[in-house]
Amino acid sequence: MEWHGNTFKPVAGWTVYDSIAYAIKVAKEHRDQVYIEINDIKLTVNEKSDIDSVRNLYSRLLREKHAKSK
């Protein structure tokens, strides 16, 4: 895993679900926002974030990104 300030960039081998879950866990521990960057998609999570909602948002943004590149 890579950390740049309070931005988390998962490396190869991390699933999207695990990456988001880890970022939320860190946000809860530090009671602060954590930025997560997966496949050039940047998301912000905090201690109240819901993993399924964040994952759904990520999926929607990824679909939009791929639709624009076609």
C-alpha positions as CSV (number, residue, x, y, z in Angstrom):
1,M,0.0,0.0,0.0
2,E,1.1,3.6,-0.6
3,W,0.3,6.6,1.5
4,H,0.8,10.1,0.3
5,G,-0.3,12.4,3.2
6,N,-3.8,11.3,4.0
7,T,-4.3,9.7,0.5
8,F,-4.3,6.0,0.2
9,K,-3.4,4.3,-3.1
10,P,-3.8,0.5,-2.9
11,V,-1.2,-1.5,-4.9
12,A,-1.6,-4.7,-6.9
13,G,-3.4,-7.4,-5.0
14,W,-5.8,-5.2,-3.1
15,T,-9.5,-5.7,-4.0
16,V,-11.7,-2.6,-4.4
17,Y,-13.7,-3.8,-1.4
18,D,-10.7,-4.4,0.8
19,S,-9.2,-1.0,-0.2
20,I,-12.3,0.9,0.7
21,A,-12.8,-1.1,3.9
22,Y,-9.2,-0.3,5.0
23,A,-9.6,3.4,4.2
24,I,-12.8,3.6,6.3
25,K,-11.0,1.8,9.1
26,V,-8.2,4.3,9.1
27,A,-10.6,7.2,9.0
28,K,-12.4,5.8,12.0
29,E,-9.1,5.3,13.9
30,H,-8.0,8.9,13.2
31,R,-11.4,10.5,13.1
32,D,-10.5,12.3,10.0
33,Q,-11.1,12.2,6.3
34,V,-9.1,9.8,4.2
35,Y,-8.8,10.1,0.4
36,I,-8.5,6.9,-1.6
37,E,-7.4,6.7,-5.2
38,I,-8.3,3.5,-7.1
39,N,-7.7,3.4,-10.9
40,D,-7.4,7.2,-11.1
41,I,-10.7,7.6,-9.3
42,K,-10.5,9.7,-6.2
43,L,-12.9,9.2,-3.3
44,T,-13.2,10.7,0.1
45,V,-14.3,8.6,3.1
46,N,-14.7,9.3,6.8
47,E,-15.7,7.5,9.9
48,K,-19.4,7.5,9.0
49,S,-18.9,6.2,5.4
50,D,-20.7,3.0,4.4
51,I,-18.6,0.6,2.5
52,D,-21.4,-0.5,0.1
53,S,-22.3,3.1,-0.7
54,V,-18.7,4.0,-1.4
55,R,-18.2,0.8,-3.5
56,N,-21.4,1.6,-5.5
57,L,-20.2,5.2,-6.1
58,Y,-16.8,3.8,-7.2
59,S,-18.5,1.4,-9.7
60,R,-20.6,4.2,-11.1
61,L,-17.7,6.5,-11.6
62,L,-15.6,3.7,-13.2
63,R,-18.4,3.0,-15.6
64,E,-18.7,6.7,-16.5
65,K,-14.9,6.8,-17.0
66,H,-14.9,3.9,-19.4
67,A,-17.9,5.2,-21.3
68,K,-16.1,8.5,-21.9
69,S,-13.0,6.7,-23.2
70,K,-15.0,4.8,-25.9
